[in-house]
Amino acid sequence: MSARSLNKVMIIGNLTRDPNLRYTPKNTAVCSFGLATNRSWVPADGGEKQETVEFHNIVAWTKLAEICGQLLHKGDKVYVDGRLQTRDWKGEDGNDRRTTEIVIDNMILLRSASGQRYSADDGNKEASGANMTDDKGDGKSSESQKAKKTSKKKSEDQTKDESTQVEDIADDIPF
């Protein structure tokens, strides 16, 4: 009988660098970035507060990679979860290299440097009290989002007008 195992990592930390979004030869998106986590404690003997920082290499694939590449920036606070993975390769100098990274399945942007909040869960994104930026990252809402907002407002106004007309007619009915 084989024993089950678990390889699960959950981290909340700050981005140490802007994400690096690239594509494999088969056009699969892959995004890598660094994440720093802090740990502080007071020694048992009552000494001064101690603090240490751990640095983690994070990798996202496919749609989540594209979202990370668009939304994340150095300094952002994010939640990520995924699994640990260790890779071996030969460097350009011929030396053997090894790295351990976290391959993520989920990412939630908790707070950006400007205080805006976003979330993405396995490729789905939603804004929470902030405007999404277009692909150029210039801070303007995309044209499709503006069109949707305008269309929704017109629809709401039309519904209000129709309900007012119905109420006016209802007032003329004697019973």
Secondary structure in CASP SS format (residue, H / E / C, confidence):
PFRMAT SS
TARGET T0000
AUTHOR 0000-0000-0000
METHOD secondary structure of the structure
MODEL  1
M C 1.00
S C 1.00
A C 1.00
R C 1.00
S C 1.00
L C 1.00
N C 1.00
K C 1.00
V E 1.00
M E 1.00
I E 1.00
I E 1.00
G E 1.00
N E 1.00
L E 1.00
T C 1.00
R C 1.00
D C 1.00
P C 1.00
N E 1.00
L E 1.00
R E 1.00
Y E 1.00
T C 1.00
P C 1.00
K C 1.00
N C 1.00
T C 1.00
A E 1.00
V E 1.00
C E 1.00
S E 1.00
F E 1.00
G E 1.00
L E 1.00
A E 1.00
T E 1.00
N E 1.00
R E 1.00
S E 1.00
W E 1.00
V C 1.00
P C 1.00
A C 1.00
D C 1.00
G C 1.00
G C 1.00
E C 1.00
K C 1.00
Q E 1.00
E E 1.00
T E 1.00
V E 1.00
E E 1.00
F E 1.00
H E 1.00
N E 1.00
I E 1.00
V E 1.00
A E 1.00
W E 1.00
T H 1.00
K H 1.00
L H 1.00
A H 1.00
E H 1.00
I H 1.00
C H 1.00
G H 1.00
Q H 1.00
L H 1.00
L C 1.00
H C 1.00
K C 1.00
G C 1.00
D C 1.00
K E 1.00
V E 1.00
Y E 1.00
V E 1.00
D E 1.00
G E 1.00
R E 1.00
L E 1.00
Q E 1.00
T E 1.00
R E 1.00
D E 1.00
W E 1.00
K E 1.00
G C 1.00
E C 1.00
D C 1.00
G C 1.00
N C 1.00
D E 1.00
R E 1.00
R E 1.00
T E 1.00
T E 1.00
E E 1.00
I E 1.00
V E 1.00
I E 1.00
D E 1.00
N E 1.00
M E 1.00
I E 1.00
L E 1.00
L E 1.00
R E 1.00
S C 1.00
A C 1.00
S C 1.00
G C 1.00
Q C 1.00
R C 1.00
Y E 1.00
S E 1.00
A E 1.00
D E 1.00
D C 1.00
G C 1.00
N E 1.00
K E 1.00
E E 1.00
A E 1.00
S C 1.00
G C 1.00
A C 1.00
N C 1.00
M C 1.00
T C 1.00
D C 1.00
D C 1.00
K C 1.00
G C 1.00
D C 1.00
G C 1.00
K C 1.00
S C 1.00
S C 1.00
E H 1.00
S H 1.00
Q H 1.00
K H 1.00
A H 1.00
K H 1.00
K H 1.00
T H 1.00
S H 1.00
K H 1.00
K H 1.00
K H 1.00
S H 1.00
E H 1.00
D H 1.00
Q H 1.00
T H 1.00
K H 1.00
D H 1.00
E H 1.00
S H 1.00
T H 1.00
Q H 1.00
V H 1.00
E H 1.00
D H 1.00
I H 1.00
A H 1.00
D H 1.00
D C 1.00
I C 1.00
P C 1.00
F C 1.00
END
